[in-house]
Amino acid sequence: MFPEKPELTISIPSKTELLKMIVEMTKHIAIINQFPQAEAQKIALALDEAITNVIKHSYKGSMNENVKVDFYCHKKGLKIKISFTGVPPVLEKIAIDLNKMIKEKKKGGLGVELMKRIMDSVEYKTTGNTNTCEMIKWKTPES
Amino acid sequence: MKHFHIRSKLVGNIAVIYPKGHLDAHNVERFEKEILKQIGNDVVNIVIDCKELNYISSAGMGIIMGYLDEIRDKSGDIKLSSVNERVYEIFDLVGFTEIYDFLQNEKTAINKFENVS
């Protein structure tokens, strides 16, 4: 359904200071793609979470790596694919238990859950040295 | 240009923290430092007033989550006030609204602490 070629591709250094720029840009792309403002902000947050995880876990905080982000636009939705190297992500298969996390004084672990709850699908893959995270958000009839 | 600011004030034994702007993984350390400062000063009744908070990612929510147990163990609590609709939706998505008190404004949150003590 989505075009083979992305509508837009950007490559950014693995620096958290660029997260806000990515969020603003993604929000803009989603709005252009006819998502309501509130949905657009959530989609941007999902990408913020995905890139934050890459910087934190796959690149262990190194600022010298790169993250590639492809945006695929379709009248029915938006697909965002991020590509990165580094340590392949290991994801929890079960939904989070907030009370347990509070008891365990955890400060992390909410990001992927947020991505899953915001987007209609979130899929991680590793092929050779390259990891990808593909997220899709479909438009609702009201969009 | 800084996209995130933080300030706080004490109202009796209650700390009111005002995060402002865009809270993400880049600036979360300053938010954590503020919470730690209050705990370090034995202030465990904390109101996070979000009237000027436009954006929060899981990094910021993780800090609110990570210190709650310690604060409640010391008979304190974290309450959130003046959260705008969009930010509230994000808190709600991960279930924070079932665990934390979300109050309409700072005054109501402070009163809620004062009525307990």
Interface residues (C-beta under 8 A of the other chain):
Chain A: T16 E17 L19 K20 V23 A38 Q41 K42 L45 D48 E49 T52 I55 K56 I96 L98 N99 M101 I102 K103 K105 K106 K107 G108 G109 L110 G111 E113 L114 R117 I118
Chain B: H3 H22 D24 A25 H26 Y55 S57 S58 A59 M61 G62 I63 M65 G66 Y67 L68 D69 E70 R86 E89 I90 L93 V94 G95 F96 E98 I99
